[in-house]
Amino acid sequence: MRIAGLVIGLVAFVWALVRRSRGASRGETLAWAAAGALLGMLALAPGLATPLRDVFGVKSSLTAGLMIGVIVLLFAAIVERARRKDLEMKLGDLVRTLALSDLDAGRSTSTSSRLAVVIPAYNEEDAIAGVLADLPREVAGLDVDPIVVVDGGTDDTAAVVRRSDHTVVCHPVNRGQGDALRTGFAAALRGGAEVVMTMDADGQHRADEIEKLVKPIVADEADFVQGSRFLGHYDDAGGSREVGIRVFTRLINLLSRAGITDGTNGFRAIRSDRLATFHLKEDQFSAPELIMEAARHGLRIKEVPVHVRTRTHGVSKKPLRLAYPTGFLRTIVEVWLR
């Protein structure tokens, strides 16, 4: 154990110097260096940790010292995570500014009674034409205006949208669904939309169900309307994915009291003036952040049954294996702490 502590301490100390040479802050560098030095000293002289045994209720001085070192390392990791998040936010803002600056200057941005349908898309050239073709021209007295945000794709999704004569906003690099939605929200709010909707670009959401989500807002019965596959129909029901959705939904409800049944569904409608008050930061896992922000701001949340279909074109863009559930869980916890 002493050898392991010494090795870990040396690695942490060297990592502090490497991070400093790459532009890490002074506080971050000191945290990593202090953790490494502490672990190293305790490995060489375990007796230094004797006073800590009673504090942690352990018999070994070395174990107590290692526990302190791990706590310091954890703090350093949290500091580094926060710094990285700040840099990611700044990069996302830059990408969004560039993307919005390229919007067609000739397109109207002050239409009254608009329903903006924001559709994030990443390499969906085979599906997006059908999604756009199915959209109605008018819903509940609102003119439908699709806004497709191509999130750094490498195929012809943007060209397909342009041929359909709809608004397309292109990220020069892939940023994730959360950042794509924020760009679409910015375009929708700038255009004067009364209601903002989101739906997927892969055809899993049915355009003929849009009215279900919009009507409660137009009738002033709700501010945030969430589609639920579990109140409606889910083609891919069963299996580990459904279990995960239900577990995460329970956690979202526990932390936010949102009272919903489907916490990962991207089929939703939001009153635009309330959307403008949201503090959105997540670049990828946007669903829990939107729901928890709606609950935090006291929006009237309503769920309606929808049909989530099996994807017919392309492949899922969700992270593979454990990256998706761990990322989703991290987002829920970070939004709650924030």
Sequence and secondary structure as in RCSB ss.txt:
>XXXX:A:sequence
MRIAGLVIGLVAFVWALVRRSRGASRGETLAWAAAGALLGMLALAPGLATPLRDVFGVKSSLTAGLMIGVIVLLF
AAIVERARRKDLEMKLGDLVRTLALSDLDAGRSTSTSSRLAVVIPAYNEEDAIAGVLADLPREVAGLDVDPIVVV
DGGTDDTAAVVRRSDHTVVCHPVNRGQGDALRTGFAAALRGGAEVVMTMDADGQHRADEIEKLVKPIVADEADFV
QGSRFLGHYDDAGGSREVGIRVFTRLINLLSRAGITDGTNGFRAIRSDRLATFHLKEDQFSAPELIMEAARHGLR
IKEVPVHVRTRTHGVSKKPLRLAYPTGFLRTIVEVWLR
>XXXX:A:secstr
 HHHHHHHHHHHHHHHHHHHHTT  HHHHHHHHHHHHHHHHHHH GGGGTTHHHHHT S HHHHHHHHHHHHHHH
HHHHHHHHHHHHHHHHHHHHHHHHHHTS TTS S  SSEEEEEEEESS HHHHHHHHHHS SEETTEEEEEEEEE
ES SSSHHHHHHHTT EEEEESS   HHHHHHHHHHHHHHTT SEEEE  SSS B GGGHHHHHHHHHTTS SEE
EEEEEEEEETT SHHHHHHHHHHHHHHHHHH    S TT   EEEEHHHHTT     SS HHHHHHHHHHHTT  
EEEEEEEE    SS   S  TTHHHHHHHHHHHHHHH 
